[in-house]
Amino acid sequence: MFKGKAPLDFWRWGNDQSMVTGFMDLAGLLELAAVNGESPDTWPHGYRMIMVLFSWEGWAQSDGWSQYFEASDEQVTGLCSLYEFVGLPEEAEAISRARRVAGQGGDEADVSAAYGASKHAFSLDLDRLDYLAKWFRDNADFYLYKV
């Protein structure tokens, strides 16, 4: 289903908002494909990255701080590695710090405080989503077309 490239290469012709929407939608389609038995290992690496990063962002927008309590340490470690890889190490640190607090029994207020302890250029989700969409657009040839 997702071998090769995403339908219509939406990242090449859309404006910033349509790119963000496109990547968020693509993440959901990729999650659905994985749940239905398709192996993400057969996709170009960028698709696996999109599934993890944009799904996390969507989870954060819809469920607030719950993902810090529900995600496993392994999931958060992998997620943080991806944020570092795409050039957002401050976001990786904020997520890691918030997850540590959640794992130590903190409540949502504690997790929120830990996440917000250090503001960075992409602390706001819309700025971060825009950054991620542009990163994948700018790196599409390498990460979205090669398995």
DRENROZA-783443 format. One record per residue (C-alpha): residue number from 1; x, y, z. Coordinates in Angstrom, 2 decimals. Layout:
! DRENROZA-783443
NUM / X / Y / Z;
...
! end
This chain:
! DRENROZA-783443
1 / 0.00 / 0.00 / 0.00;
2 / 2.68 / 2.53 / 0.94;
3 / 5.61 / 1.15 / -1.02;
4 / 7.39 / 3.86 / -2.96;
5 / 5.97 / 7.30 / -2.39;
6 / 2.89 / 8.83 / -0.79;
7 / -0.05 / 9.62 / -3.06;
8 / 0.45 / 12.67 / -5.24;
9 / 3.58 / 13.93 / -3.47;
10 / 1.45 / 16.48 / -1.61;
11 / 4.53 / 17.95 / 0.07;
12 / 5.81 / 19.21 / -3.28;
13 / 2.88 / 21.41 / -4.20;
14 / 0.99 / 22.34 / -1.05;
15 / 1.21 / 25.41 / 1.11;
16 / 2.51 / 25.12 / 4.67;
17 / -0.89 / 24.38 / 6.23;
18 / -1.86 / 21.80 / 3.62;
19 / 1.52 / 20.10 / 4.12;
20 / 0.95 / 19.84 / 7.87;
21 / -2.55 / 18.47 / 7.29;
22 / -1.23 / 16.07 / 4.68;
23 / 1.47 / 14.70 / 6.99;
24 / -0.98 / 14.37 / 9.87;
25 / -3.39 / 12.47 / 7.60;
26 / -0.57 / 10.33 / 6.21;
27 / 0.51 / 9.39 / 9.75;
28 / -3.00 / 8.11 / 10.45;
29 / -3.06 / 6.10 / 7.21;
30 / 0.34 / 4.61 / 8.03;
31 / -0.80 / 3.64 / 11.53;
32 / -3.87 / 1.99 / 10.03;
33 / -1.75 / 0.09 / 7.50;
34 / 0.54 / -1.13 / 10.30;
35 / -2.41 / -2.22 / 12.45;
36 / -3.81 / -4.08 / 9.45;
37 / -0.63 / -6.11 / 9.10;
38 / 1.54 / -4.14 / 6.71;
39 / 5.15 / -4.13 / 7.87;
40 / 6.59 / -0.63 / 8.32;
41 / 10.00 / -2.22 / 7.68;
42 / 9.05 / -2.39 / 3.99;
43 / 8.46 / 1.38 / 3.77;
44 / 11.03 / 4.08 / 3.14;
45 / 12.47 / 5.19 / 6.49;
46 / 10.76 / 8.58 / 6.28;
47 / 7.32 / 6.99 / 6.38;
48 / 8.14 / 5.26 / 9.65;
49 / 9.42 / 8.59 / 10.98;
50 / 6.24 / 10.39 / 9.85;
51 / 4.06 / 7.75 / 11.50;
52 / 5.83 / 8.14 / 14.85;
53 / 6.35 / 11.92 / 14.92;
54 / 3.03 / 13.10 / 13.51;
55 / 1.06 / 10.47 / 15.43;
56 / 2.67 / 11.70 / 18.66;
57 / 1.82 / 15.30 / 17.77;
58 / -1.77 / 14.31 / 17.02;
59 / -1.99 / 12.39 / 20.28;
60 / -0.70 / 15.43 / 22.15;
61 / -3.30 / 17.67 / 20.51;
62 / -6.21 / 15.36 / 21.21;
63 / -5.33 / 13.83 / 24.59;
64 / -3.21 / 16.44 / 26.30;
65 / -0.66 / 14.91 / 28.64;
66 / -2.03 / 11.34 / 28.65;
67 / 0.59 / 10.05 / 26.22;
68 / 3.30 / 10.65 / 28.81;
69 / 1.57 / 8.15 / 31.11;
70 / 0.54 / 5.66 / 28.41;
71 / 3.61 / 5.47 / 26.14;
72 / 6.30 / 2.98 / 27.06;
73 / 9.84 / 4.06 / 27.86;
74 / 10.93 / 2.34 / 24.64;
75 / 8.41 / 4.34 / 22.59;
76 / 9.50 / 7.62 / 24.15;
77 / 13.19 / 6.81 / 23.68;
78 / 12.56 / 6.07 / 19.98;
79 / 10.47 / 9.20 / 19.62;
80 / 13.13 / 11.37 / 21.23;
81 / 15.76 / 9.89 / 18.92;
82 / 13.65 / 10.94 / 15.94;
83 / 13.19 / 14.49 / 17.24;
84 / 16.95 / 14.73 / 17.68;
85 / 17.52 / 13.31 / 14.20;
86 / 15.33 / 15.95 / 12.53;
87 / 17.04 / 18.77 / 14.42;
88 / 14.79 / 19.26 / 17.45;
89 / 16.97 / 18.13 / 20.39;
90 / 15.29 / 20.61 / 22.75;
91 / 11.92 / 18.98 / 22.05;
92 / 13.44 / 15.56 / 22.67;
93 / 14.76 / 16.76 / 26.03;
94 / 11.40 / 18.30 / 27.01;
95 / 9.57 / 15.06 / 26.15;
96 / 12.13 / 12.95 / 27.98;
97 / 11.95 / 15.16 / 31.06;
98 / 8.13 / 15.05 / 31.09;
99 / 8.11 / 11.26 / 30.67;
100 / 10.51 / 10.85 / 33.61;
101 / 8.17 / 12.88 / 35.82;
102 / 5.16 / 10.83 / 34.65;
103 / 7.07 / 7.61 / 35.34;
104 / 7.95 / 8.81 / 38.84;
105 / 4.29 / 9.25 / 39.75;
106 / 3.78 / 12.89 / 38.82;
107 / 0.34 / 14.11 / 37.84;
108 / -0.61 / 16.02 / 34.70;
109 / 0.34 / 19.36 / 36.27;
110 / 3.79 / 18.00 / 37.16;
111 / 4.25 / 16.60 / 33.65;
112 / 3.18 / 19.90 / 32.10;
113 / 5.62 / 21.81 / 34.30;
114 / 8.45 / 19.42 / 33.43;
115 / 7.74 / 19.71 / 29.71;
116 / 7.59 / 23.51 / 29.89;
117 / 10.66 / 23.90 / 32.12;
118 / 12.70 / 25.13 / 29.18;
119 / 11.08 / 26.91 / 26.27;
120 / 12.65 / 26.60 / 22.86;
121 / 11.97 / 27.92 / 19.37;
122 / 9.55 / 25.07 / 18.60;
123 / 7.81 / 24.65 / 21.96;
124 / 4.48 / 25.57 / 20.40;
125 / 2.92 / 22.65 / 18.58;
126 / 1.98 / 24.58 / 15.44;
127 / 5.54 / 25.87 / 15.04;
128 / 6.87 / 22.35 / 15.56;
129 / 4.40 / 20.82 / 13.07;
130 / 5.38 / 23.42 / 10.49;
131 / 9.06 / 22.67 / 11.10;
132 / 8.49 / 18.91 / 10.76;
133 / 6.47 / 19.29 / 7.55;
134 / 9.18 / 21.47 / 6.00;
135 / 11.90 / 19.06 / 7.15;
136 / 10.20 / 16.16 / 5.39;
137 / 9.53 / 18.29 / 2.30;
138 / 13.17 / 19.36 / 2.15;
139 / 14.44 / 15.79 / 2.70;
140 / 11.78 / 13.91 / 0.73;
141 / 14.12 / 12.68 / -2.00;
142 / 16.24 / 10.82 / 0.50;
143 / 13.72 / 9.69 / 3.13;
144 / 10.43 / 9.23 / 1.26;
145 / 11.54 / 7.47 / -1.90;
146 / 14.23 / 5.03 / -0.78;
147 / 13.56 / 1.92 / 1.26;
! end
